[in-house]
């Protein structure tokens, strides 16, 4: 008798799917966040150290011209960072609220650093000096003449007793203000000079010439 035999093998064990790298997936964002936090922290630390090492001080600067005796407004001031020279008196940015509303003791020139000596009761013009206004026709004022400019005023020459022409007198002055031209183009320039020289300029009227000087030339 024949016996049928069948070959039987146990079914292969099913392979379980690999577990997702849950552990690693959770750590990657954490490392990223830690790295970003370290970058931000080092950046803030560097900025703080840089500010601490910076010797510059925020000081008040004149933003636009202010006449002597006028009230200083907030718009008249700006802030600039600088290292004041030894002995230089300045207003810091923290003094701003205390400066606004006070009086300009002297004309304030735009772009100059404000000092305590320039604020207070008007003390203008300085002792022994006078301010004289001269009207110049269109084209007589050199380009670049602004408040604070050092100029020479040439007065008309006069003849001596023998009729020989004398050299023109020269008066040194500082420009206080340059008014806007009128409809005819004339420009009024206010000049600060020694009292005696200012009287000579006033006596000459508009018959004078204006020369722009370089203060470093000593001329």
HELIX and SHEET records of a PDB file:
HELIX    1   1 UNK A   22  UNK A   53  1                                  32    
HELIX    2   2 UNK A   74  UNK A   76  5                                   3    
HELIX    3   3 UNK A   93  UNK A   95  5                                   3    
HELIX    4   4 UNK A   96  UNK A   99  1                                   4    
HELIX    5   5 UNK A  116  UNK A  118  5                                   3    
HELIX    6   6 UNK A  195  UNK A  204  1                                  10    
HELIX    7   7 UNK A  215  UNK A  217  5                                   3    
SHEET    1   A 2 UNK A  57  UNK A  62  0                                        
SHEET    2   A 2 UNK A  77  UNK A  82 -1                                        
SHEET    1   B 5 UNK A 129  UNK A 136  0                                        
SHEET    2   B 5 UNK A 187  UNK A 194 -1                                        
SHEET    3   B 5 UNK A 170  UNK A 178 -1                                        
SHEET    4   B 5 UNK A 150  UNK A 155 -1                                        
SHEET    5   B 5 UNK A 208  UNK A 213 -1                                        
END                                                                             
